[in-house]
């Protein structure tokens, strides 16, 4: 084509750039969701740690206070 880019090729290039932008946004969203899931897991672990009975002495951990 003697260095001339067809309209079809230009349209394909534009679409490919748009797809790349969308893929980057999707990756960022997935990463953000992954971080939120991890934070939720930590909160759940802390909840169980602070609200469960410790074996042996029957001590209940609740809001950083010891209750016998």
PyMOL Python script that loads the backbone (N, CA, C, O; Angstrom):
from pymol import cmd

cmd.read_pdbstr("""\
ATOM      1  N   UNK A   1       0.820  -1.196   0.000  1.00  0.00           N
ATOM      2  CA  UNK A   1       0.000   0.000   0.000  1.00  0.00           C
ATOM      3  C   UNK A   1       0.858   1.252   0.000  1.00  0.00           C
ATOM      4  O   UNK A   1       0.342   2.352   0.200  1.00  0.00           O
ATOM      5  N   UNK A   2       2.151   1.109  -0.219  1.00  0.00           N
ATOM      6  CA  UNK A   2       3.058   2.249  -0.357  1.00  0.00           C
ATOM      7  C   UNK A   2       3.041   3.175   0.861  1.00  0.00           C
ATOM      8  O   UNK A   2       3.078   4.396   0.708  1.00  0.00           O
ATOM      9  N   UNK A   3       2.987   2.615   2.051  1.00  0.00           N
ATOM     10  CA  UNK A   3       3.040   3.434   3.259  1.00  0.00           C
ATOM     11  C   UNK A   3       1.740   4.128   3.611  1.00  0.00           C
ATOM     12  O   UNK A   3       1.699   4.897   4.571  1.00  0.00           O
ATOM     13  N   UNK A   4       0.693   3.883   2.872  1.00  0.00           N
ATOM     14  CA  UNK A   4      -0.597   4.507   3.158  1.00  0.00           C
ATOM     15  C   UNK A   4      -1.400   3.558   4.043  1.00  0.00           C
ATOM     16  O   UNK A   4      -1.557   2.377   3.732  1.00  0.00           O
ATOM     17  N   UNK A   5      -1.905   4.098   5.152  1.00  0.00           N
ATOM     18  CA  UNK A   5      -2.701   3.280   6.069  1.00  0.00           C
ATOM     19  C   UNK A   5      -4.166   3.441   5.694  1.00  0.00           C
ATOM     20  O   UNK A   5      -4.675   4.555   5.568  1.00  0.00           O
ATOM     21  N   UNK A   6      -4.826   2.316   5.520  1.00  0.00           N
ATOM     22  CA  UNK A   6      -6.233   2.360   5.121  1.00  0.00           C
ATOM     23  C   UNK A   6      -7.105   2.828   6.287  1.00  0.00           C
ATOM     24  O   UNK A   6      -6.701   2.779   7.449  1.00  0.00           O
ATOM     25  N   UNK A   7      -8.291   3.273   5.949  1.00  0.00           N
ATOM     26  CA  UNK A   7      -9.263   3.699   6.960  1.00  0.00           C
ATOM     27  C   UNK A   7      -9.589   2.536   7.887  1.00  0.00           C
ATOM     28  O   UNK A   7      -9.727   2.712   9.097  1.00  0.00           O
ATOM     29  N   UNK A   8      -9.711   1.350   7.308  1.00  0.00           N
ATOM     30  CA  UNK A   8     -10.015   0.157   8.100  1.00  0.00           C
ATOM     31  C   UNK A   8      -8.910  -0.090   9.128  1.00  0.00           C
ATOM     32  O   UNK A   8      -9.201  -0.369  10.292  1.00  0.00           O
ATOM     33  N   UNK A   9      -7.644   0.012   8.708  1.00  0.00           N
ATOM     34  CA  UNK A   9      -6.523  -0.189   9.625  1.00  0.00           C
ATOM     35  C   UNK A   9      -6.510   0.870  10.733  1.00  0.00           C
ATOM     36  O   UNK A   9      -6.198   0.561  11.883  1.00  0.00           O
ATOM     37  N   UNK A  10      -6.848   2.115  10.388  1.00  0.00           N
ATOM     38  CA  UNK A  10      -6.917   3.174  11.395  1.00  0.00           C
ATOM     39  C   UNK A  10      -8.016   2.877  12.413  1.00  0.00           C
ATOM     40  O   UNK A  10      -7.826   3.059  13.615  1.00  0.00           O
ATOM     41  N   UNK A  11      -9.167   2.419  11.921  1.00  0.00           N
ATOM     42  CA  UNK A  11     -10.281   2.087  12.813  1.00  0.00           C
ATOM     43  C   UNK A  11      -9.911   0.929  13.738  1.00  0.00           C
ATOM     44  O   UNK A  11     -10.254   0.932  14.920  1.00  0.00           O
ATOM     45  N   UNK A  12      -9.215  -0.048  13.192  1.00  0.00           N
ATOM     46  CA  UNK A  12      -8.772  -1.189  14.002  1.00  0.00           C
ATOM     47  C   UNK A  12      -7.801  -0.719  15.079  1.00  0.00           C
ATOM     48  O   UNK A  12      -7.871  -1.172  16.221  1.00  0.00           O
ATOM     49  N   UNK A  13      -6.898   0.186  14.720  1.00  0.00           N
ATOM     50  CA  UNK A  13      -5.934   0.712  15.691  1.00  0.00           C
ATOM     51  C   UNK A  13      -6.642   1.466  16.818  1.00  0.00           C
ATOM     52  O   UNK A  13      -6.273   1.331  17.985  1.00  0.00           O
ATOM     53  N   UNK A  14      -7.651   2.252  16.475  1.00  0.00           N
ATOM     54  CA  UNK A  14      -8.420   2.993  17.487  1.00  0.00           C
ATOM     55  C   UNK A  14      -9.139   2.022  18.415  1.00  0.00           C
ATOM     56  O   UNK A  14      -9.118   2.190  19.635  1.00  0.00           O
ATOM     57  N   UNK A  15      -9.771   1.012  17.840  1.00  0.00           N
ATOM     58  CA  UNK A  15     -10.484   0.012  18.642  1.00  0.00           C
ATOM     59  C   UNK A  15      -9.514  -0.722  19.561  1.00  0.00           C
ATOM     60  O   UNK A  15      -9.826  -0.956  20.729  1.00  0.00           O
ATOM     61  N   UNK A  16      -8.352  -1.083  19.051  1.00  0.00           N
ATOM     62  CA  UNK A  16      -7.357  -1.769  19.880  1.00  0.00           C
ATOM     63  C   UNK A  16      -6.895  -0.899  21.051  1.00  0.00           C
ATOM     64  O   UNK A  16      -6.691  -1.399  22.157  1.00  0.00           O
ATOM     65  N   UNK A  17      -6.732   0.413  20.804  1.00  0.00           N
ATOM     66  CA  UNK A  17      -6.357   1.318  21.898  1.00  0.00           C
ATOM     67  C   UNK A  17      -7.473   1.390  22.935  1.00  0.00           C
ATOM     68  O   UNK A  17      -7.207   1.402  24.137  1.00  0.00           O
ATOM     69  N   UNK A  18      -8.719   1.438  22.475  1.00  0.00           N
ATOM     70  CA  UNK A  18      -9.859   1.472  23.400  1.00  0.00           C
ATOM     71  C   UNK A  18      -9.931   0.187  24.226  1.00  0.00           C
ATOM     72  O   UNK A  18     -10.221   0.228  25.422  1.00  0.00           O
ATOM     73  N   UNK A  19      -9.668  -0.936  23.593  1.00  0.00           N
ATOM     74  CA  UNK A  19      -9.652  -2.220  24.304  1.00  0.00           C
ATOM     75  C   UNK A  19      -8.554  -2.218  25.364  1.00  0.00           C
ATOM     76  O   UNK A  19      -8.762  -2.705  26.475  1.00  0.00           O
ATOM     77  N   UNK A  20      -7.396  -1.675  25.026  1.00  0.00           N
ATOM     78  CA  UNK A  20      -6.285  -1.599  25.982  1.00  0.00           C
ATOM     79  C   UNK A  20      -6.674  -0.762  27.195  1.00  0.00           C
ATOM     80  O   UNK A  20      -6.383  -1.142  28.329  1.00  0.00           O
ATOM     81  N   UNK A  21      -7.326   0.370  26.967  1.00  0.00           N
ATOM     82  CA  UNK A  21      -7.769   1.231  28.072  1.00  0.00           C
ATOM     83  C   UNK A  21      -8.765   0.486  28.955  1.00  0.00           C
ATOM     84  O   UNK A  21      -8.665   0.533  30.181  1.00  0.00           O
ATOM     85  N   UNK A  22      -9.715  -0.194  28.342  1.00  0.00           N
ATOM     86  CA  UNK A  22     -10.721  -0.955  29.096  1.00  0.00           C
ATOM     87  C   UNK A  22     -10.053  -2.064  29.901  1.00  0.00           C
ATOM     88  O   UNK A  22     -10.395  -2.275  31.065  1.00  0.00           O
ATOM     89  N   UNK A  23      -9.110  -2.769  29.297  1.00  0.00           N
ATOM     90  CA  UNK A  23      -8.407  -3.844  30.005  1.00  0.00           C
ATOM     91  C   UNK A  23      -7.646  -3.307  31.214  1.00  0.00           C
ATOM     92  O   UNK A  23      -7.623  -3.941  32.269  1.00  0.00           O
ATOM     93  N   UNK A  24      -7.024  -2.139  31.058  1.00  0.00           N
ATOM     94  CA  UNK A  24      -6.307  -1.539  32.194  1.00  0.00           C
ATOM     95  C   UNK A  24      -7.272  -1.173  33.313  1.00  0.00           C
ATOM     96  O   UNK A  24      -6.982  -1.396  34.488  1.00  0.00           O
ATOM     97  N   UNK A  25      -8.425  -0.609  32.944  1.00  0.00           N
ATOM     98  CA  UNK A  25      -9.431  -0.255  33.959  1.00  0.00           C
ATOM     99  C   UNK A  25      -9.925  -1.511  34.670  1.00  0.00           C
ATOM    100  O   UNK A  25     -10.075  -1.516  35.892  1.00  0.00           O
ATOM    101  N   UNK A  26     -10.178  -2.571  33.911  1.00  0.00           N
ATOM    102  CA  UNK A  26     -10.641  -3.822  34.510  1.00  0.00           C
ATOM    103  C   UNK A  26      -9.600  -4.396  35.459  1.00  0.00           C
ATOM    104  O   UNK A  26      -9.944  -4.897  36.529  1.00  0.00           O
ATOM    105  N   UNK A  27      -8.333  -4.328  35.076  1.00  0.00           N
ATOM    106  CA  UNK A  27      -7.262  -4.825  35.945  1.00  0.00           C
ATOM    107  C   UNK A  27      -7.204  -4.019  37.237  1.00  0.00           C
ATOM    108  O   UNK A  27      -7.015  -4.580  38.316  1.00  0.00           O
ATOM    109  N   UNK A  28      -7.366  -2.710  37.127  1.00  0.00           N
ATOM    110  CA  UNK A  28      -7.350  -1.855  38.319  1.00  0.00           C
ATOM    111  C   UNK A  28      -8.529  -2.178  39.224  1.00  0.00           C
ATOM    112  O   UNK A  28      -8.383  -2.223  40.446  1.00  0.00           O
ATOM    113  N   UNK A  29      -9.693  -2.402  38.631  1.00  0.00           N
ATOM    114  CA  UNK A  29     -10.883  -2.743  39.413  1.00  0.00           C
ATOM    115  C   UNK A  29     -10.681  -4.078  40.115  1.00  0.00           C
ATOM    116  O   UNK A  29     -10.992  -4.211  41.299  1.00  0.00           O
ATOM    117  N   UNK A  30     -10.162  -5.068  39.392  1.00  0.00           N
ATOM    118  CA  UNK A  30      -9.919  -6.382  39.994  1.00  0.00           C
ATOM    119  C   UNK A  30      -8.922  -6.269  41.138  1.00  0.00           C
ATOM    120  O   UNK A  30      -9.097  -6.901  42.180  1.00  0.00           O
ATOM    121  N   UNK A  31      -7.883  -5.471  40.949  1.00  0.00           N
ATOM    122  CA  UNK A  31      -6.901  -5.276  42.011  1.00  0.00           C
ATOM    123  C   UNK A  31      -7.521  -4.623  43.228  1.00  0.00           C
ATOM    124  O   UNK A  31      -7.232  -5.011  44.360  1.00  0.00           O
ATOM    125  N   UNK A  32      -8.371  -3.635  43.005  1.00  0.00           N
ATOM    126  CA  UNK A  32      -9.041  -2.935  44.094  1.00  0.00           C
ATOM    127  C   UNK A  32      -9.964  -3.885  44.849  1.00  0.00           C
ATOM    128  O   UNK A  32     -10.016  -3.857  46.079  1.00  0.00           O
ATOM    129  N   UNK A  33     -10.686  -4.722  44.121  1.00  0.00           N
ATOM    130  CA  UNK A  33     -11.571  -5.696  44.752  1.00  0.00           C
ATOM    131  C   UNK A  33     -10.752  -6.691  45.563  1.00  0.00           C
ATOM    132  O   UNK A  33     -11.140  -7.060  46.672  1.00  0.00           O
ATOM    133  N   UNK A  34      -9.626  -7.123  45.016  1.00  0.00           N
ATOM    134  CA  UNK A  34      -8.753  -8.044  45.739  1.00  0.00           C
ATOM    135  C   UNK A  34      -8.256  -7.448  47.046  1.00  0.00           C
ATOM    136  O   UNK A  34      -8.205  -8.133  48.067  1.00  0.00           O
ATOM    137  N   UNK A  35      -7.889  -6.167  47.012  1.00  0.00           N
ATOM    138  CA  UNK A  35      -7.431  -5.489  48.227  1.00  0.00           C
ATOM    139  C   UNK A  35      -8.558  -5.405  49.250  1.00  0.00           C
ATOM    140  O   UNK A  35      -8.334  -5.616  50.442  1.00  0.00           O
ATOM    141  N   UNK A  36      -9.772  -5.095  48.788  1.00  0.00           N
ATOM    142  CA  UNK A  36     -10.911  -4.987  49.705  1.00  0.00           C
ATOM    143  C   UNK A  36     -11.241  -6.342  50.326  1.00  0.00           C
ATOM    144  O   UNK A  36     -11.574  -6.419  51.509  1.00  0.00           O
ATOM    145  N   UNK A  37     -11.149  -7.401  49.539  1.00  0.00           N
ATOM    146  CA  UNK A  37     -11.386  -8.743  50.068  1.00  0.00           C
ATOM    147  C   UNK A  37     -10.347  -9.066  51.133  1.00  0.00           C
ATOM    148  O   UNK A  37     -10.686  -9.612  52.183  1.00  0.00           O
ATOM    149  N   UNK A  38      -9.093  -8.735  50.876  1.00  0.00           N
ATOM    150  CA  UNK A  38      -8.031  -8.996  51.849  1.00  0.00           C
ATOM    151  C   UNK A  38      -8.267  -8.215  53.134  1.00  0.00           C
ATOM    152  O   UNK A  38      -8.084  -8.756  54.224  1.00  0.00           O
ATOM    153  N   UNK A  39      -8.671  -6.945  53.025  1.00  0.00           N
ATOM    154  CA  UNK A  39      -8.947  -6.142  54.214  1.00  0.00           C
ATOM    155  C   UNK A  39     -10.113  -6.735  54.999  1.00  0.00           C
ATOM    156  O   UNK A  39     -10.089  -6.747  56.229  1.00  0.00           O
ATOM    157  N   UNK A  40     -11.132  -7.226  54.296  1.00  0.00           N
ATOM    158  CA  UNK A  40     -12.276  -7.850  54.956  1.00  0.00           C
ATOM    159  C   UNK A  40     -11.845  -9.108  55.702  1.00  0.00           C
ATOM    160  O   UNK A  40     -12.299  -9.350  56.821  1.00  0.00           O
ATOM    161  N   UNK A  41     -10.974  -9.909  55.094  1.00  0.00           N
ATOM    162  CA  UNK A  41     -10.470 -11.111  55.764  1.00  0.00           C
ATOM    163  C   UNK A  41      -9.734 -10.747  57.050  1.00  0.00           C
ATOM    164  O   UNK A  41      -9.889 -11.421  58.068  1.00  0.00           O
ATOM    165  N   UNK A  42      -8.933  -9.682  57.005  1.00  0.00           N
ATOM    166  CA  UNK A  42      -8.214  -9.240  58.199  1.00  0.00           C
ATOM    167  C   UNK A  42      -9.206  -8.804  59.272  1.00  0.00           C
ATOM    168  O   UNK A  42      -9.038  -9.134  60.446  1.00  0.00           O
ATOM    169  N   UNK A  43     -10.241  -8.062  58.873  1.00  0.00           N
ATOM    170  CA  UNK A  43     -11.249  -7.618  59.841  1.00  0.00           C
ATOM    171  C   UNK A  43     -11.976  -8.809  60.461  1.00  0.00           C
ATOM    172  O   UNK A  43     -12.245  -8.819  61.662  1.00  0.00           O
ATOM    173  N   UNK A  44     -12.290  -9.801  59.648  1.00  0.00           N
ATOM    174  CA  UNK A  44     -12.956 -11.000  60.162  1.00  0.00           C
ATOM    175  C   UNK A  44     -12.044 -11.723  61.145  1.00  0.00           C
ATOM    176  O   UNK A  44     -12.491 -12.149  62.210  1.00  0.00           O
ATOM    177  N   UNK A  45     -10.773 -11.864  60.793  1.00  0.00           N
ATOM    178  CA  UNK A  45      -9.816 -12.508  61.697  1.00  0.00           C
ATOM    179  C   UNK A  45      -9.727 -11.752  63.021  1.00  0.00           C
ATOM    180  O   UNK A  45      -9.717 -12.365  64.089  1.00  0.00           O
ATOM    181  N   UNK A  46      -9.663 -10.433  62.953  1.00  0.00           N
ATOM    182  CA  UNK A  46      -9.594  -9.632  64.174  1.00  0.00           C
ATOM    183  C   UNK A  46     -10.870  -9.766  64.989  1.00  0.00           C
ATOM    184  O   UNK A  46     -10.823  -9.814  66.218  1.00  0.00           O
ATOM    185  N   UNK A  47     -12.006  -9.826  64.313  1.00  0.00           N
ATOM    186  CA  UNK A  47     -13.281 -10.006  65.009  1.00  0.00           C
ATOM    187  C   UNK A  47     -13.282 -11.309  65.794  1.00  0.00           C
ATOM    188  O   UNK A  47     -13.640 -11.333  66.972  1.00  0.00           O
ATOM    189  N   UNK A  48     -12.878 -12.395  65.134  1.00  0.00           N
ATOM    190  CA  UNK A  48     -12.860 -13.685  65.822  1.00  0.00           C
ATOM    191  C   UNK A  48     -11.826 -13.707  66.939  1.00  0.00           C
ATOM    192  O   UNK A  48     -12.046 -14.326  67.980  1.00  0.00           O
ATOM    193  N   UNK A  49     -10.713 -13.043  66.728  1.00  0.00           N
ATOM    194  CA  UNK A  49      -9.679 -12.990  67.756  1.00  0.00           C
ATOM    195  C   UNK A  49     -10.181 -12.242  68.987  1.00  0.00           C
ATOM    196  O   UNK A  49      -9.923 -12.658  70.116  1.00  0.00           O
ATOM    197  N   UNK A  50     -10.891 -11.149  68.776  1.00  0.00           N
ATOM    198  CA  UNK A  50     -11.345 -10.331  69.901  1.00  0.00           C
ATOM    199  C   UNK A  50     -12.621 -10.855  70.530  1.00  0.00           C
ATOM    200  O   UNK A  50     -12.990 -10.404  71.615  1.00  0.00           O
ATOM    201  N   UNK A  51     -13.305 -11.786  69.893  1.00  0.00           N
ATOM    202  CA  UNK A  51     -14.577 -12.277  70.417  1.00  0.00           C
ATOM    203  C   UNK A  51     -14.590 -13.772  70.696  1.00  0.00           C
ATOM    204  O   UNK A  51     -15.661 -14.345  70.899  1.00  0.00           O
ATOM    205  N   UNK A  52     -13.452 -14.405  70.711  1.00  0.00           N
ATOM    206  CA  UNK A  52     -13.419 -15.844  70.960  1.00  0.00           C
ATOM    207  C   UNK A  52     -12.818 -16.130  72.325  1.00  0.00           C
ATOM    208  O   UNK A  52     -12.056 -15.328  72.864  1.00  0.00           O
ATOM    209  N   UNK A  53     -13.173 -17.288  72.878  1.00  0.00           N
ATOM    210  CA  UNK A  53     -12.616 -17.693  74.172  1.00  0.00           C
ATOM    211  C   UNK A  53     -11.230 -18.274  73.951  1.00  0.00           C
ATOM    212  O   UNK A  53     -11.002 -19.060  73.031  1.00  0.00           O
ATOM    213  N   UNK A  54     -10.323 -17.873  74.809  1.00  0.00           N
ATOM    214  CA  UNK A  54      -8.968 -18.401  74.750  1.00  0.00           C
ATOM    215  C   UNK A  54      -8.952 -19.725  75.512  1.00  0.00           C
ATOM    216  O   UNK A  54      -9.459 -19.803  76.631  1.00  0.00           O
ATOM    217  N   UNK A  55      -8.380 -20.749  74.922  1.00  0.00           N
ATOM    218  CA  UNK A  55      -8.363 -22.070  75.549  1.00  0.00           C
ATOM    219  C   UNK A  55      -7.554 -22.051  76.833  1.00  0.00           C
ATOM    220  O   UNK A  55      -6.587 -21.300  76.961  1.00  0.00           O
ATOM    221  N   UNK A  56      -7.957 -22.883  77.778  1.00  0.00           N
ATOM    222  CA  UNK A  56      -7.209 -23.034  79.020  1.00  0.00           C
ATOM    223  C   UNK A  56      -7.818 -22.241  80.155  1.00  0.00           C
ATOM    224  O   UNK A  56      -8.381 -22.830  81.077  1.00  0.00           O
ATOM    225  N   UNK A  57      -7.724 -20.939  80.118  1.00  0.00           N
ATOM    226  CA  UNK A  57      -8.188 -20.122  81.230  1.00  0.00           C
ATOM    227  C   UNK A  57      -9.603 -19.622  81.093  1.00  0.00           C
ATOM    228  O   UNK A  57     -10.121 -19.000  82.021  1.00  0.00           O
ATOM    229  N   UNK A  58     -10.238 -19.866  79.986  1.00  0.00           N
ATOM    230  CA  UNK A  58     -11.589 -19.368  79.787  1.00  0.00           C
ATOM    231  C   UNK A  58     -11.650 -17.852  79.682  1.00  0.00           C
ATOM    232  O   UNK A  58     -12.676 -17.247  79.994  1.00  0.00           O
ATOM    233  N   UNK A  59     -10.576 -17.247  79.252  1.00  0.00           N
ATOM    234  CA  UNK A  59     -10.527 -15.792  79.132  1.00  0.00           C
ATOM    235  C   UNK A  59     -11.182 -15.378  77.824  1.00  0.00           C
ATOM    236  O   UNK A  59     -10.890 -15.946  76.772  1.00  0.00           O
ATOM    237  N   UNK A  60     -12.061 -14.393  77.888  1.00  0.00           N
ATOM    238  CA  UNK A  60     -12.705 -13.875  76.685  1.00  0.00           C
ATOM    239  C   UNK A  60     -12.002 -12.570  76.303  1.00  0.00           C
ATOM    240  O   UNK A  60     -11.915 -11.638  77.103  1.00  0.00           O
ATOM    241  N   UNK A  61     -11.513 -12.525  75.086  1.00  0.00           N
ATOM    242  CA  UNK A  61     -10.878 -11.313  74.582  1.00  0.00           C
ATOM    243  C   UNK A  61     -11.976 -10.455  73.979  1.00  0.00           C
ATOM    244  O   UNK A  61     -12.645 -10.872  73.034  1.00  0.00           O
ATOM    245  N   UNK A  62     -12.164  -9.261  74.518  1.00  0.00           N
ATOM    246  CA  UNK A  62     -13.207  -8.395  73.994  1.00  0.00           C
ATOM    247  C   UNK A  62     -12.763  -6.940  74.120  1.00  0.00           C
ATOM    248  O   UNK A  62     -12.632  -6.420  75.227  1.00  0.00           O
ATOM    249  N   UNK A  63     -12.539  -6.305  73.015  1.00  0.00           N
ATOM    250  CA  UNK A  63     -12.147  -4.897  72.962  1.00  0.00           C
ATOM    251  C   UNK A  63     -10.952  -4.599  73.865  1.00  0.00           C
ATOM    252  O   UNK A  63     -10.942  -3.616  74.604  1.00  0.00           O
ATOM    253  N   UNK A  64      -9.954  -5.461  73.789  1.00  0.00           N
ATOM    254  CA  UNK A  64      -8.697  -5.290  74.521  1.00  0.00           C
ATOM    255  C   UNK A  64      -8.862  -5.304  76.038  1.00  0.00           C
ATOM    256  O   UNK A  64      -8.015  -4.764  76.750  1.00  0.00           O
ATOM    257  N   UNK A  65      -9.928  -5.905  76.541  1.00  0.00           N
ATOM    258  CA  UNK A  65     -10.130  -6.050  77.985  1.00  0.00           C
ATOM    259  C   UNK A  65     -10.211  -7.529  78.310  1.00  0.00           C
ATOM    260  O   UNK A  65     -10.718  -8.318  77.513  1.00  0.00           O
ATOM    261  N   UNK A  66      -9.718  -7.902  79.469  1.00  0.00           N
ATOM    262  CA  UNK A  66      -9.808  -9.288  79.919  1.00  0.00           C
ATOM    263  C   UNK A  66     -11.042  -9.442  80.800  1.00  0.00           C
ATOM    264  O   UNK A  66     -11.247  -8.662  81.731  1.00  0.00           O
ATOM    265  N   UNK A  67     -11.859 -10.441  80.509  1.00  0.00           N
ATOM    266  CA  UNK A  67     -13.020 -10.763  81.334  1.00  0.00           C
ATOM    267  C   UNK A  67     -12.889 -12.206  81.759  1.00  0.00           C
ATOM    268  O   UNK A  67     -12.728 -13.086  80.913  1.00  0.00           O
ATOM    269  N   UNK A  68     -12.955 -12.470  83.058  1.00  0.00           N
ATOM    270  CA  UNK A  68     -12.850 -13.849  83.567  1.00  0.00           C
ATOM    271  C   UNK A  68     -14.219 -14.383  83.911  1.00  0.00           C
ATOM    272  O   UNK A  68     -14.342 -15.525  84.355  1.00  0.00           O
TER     273      UNK A  68
END
""", "prot")
cmd.dss("prot")
cmd.show_as("cartoon", "prot")
cmd.util.cbc("prot")
cmd.orient("prot")
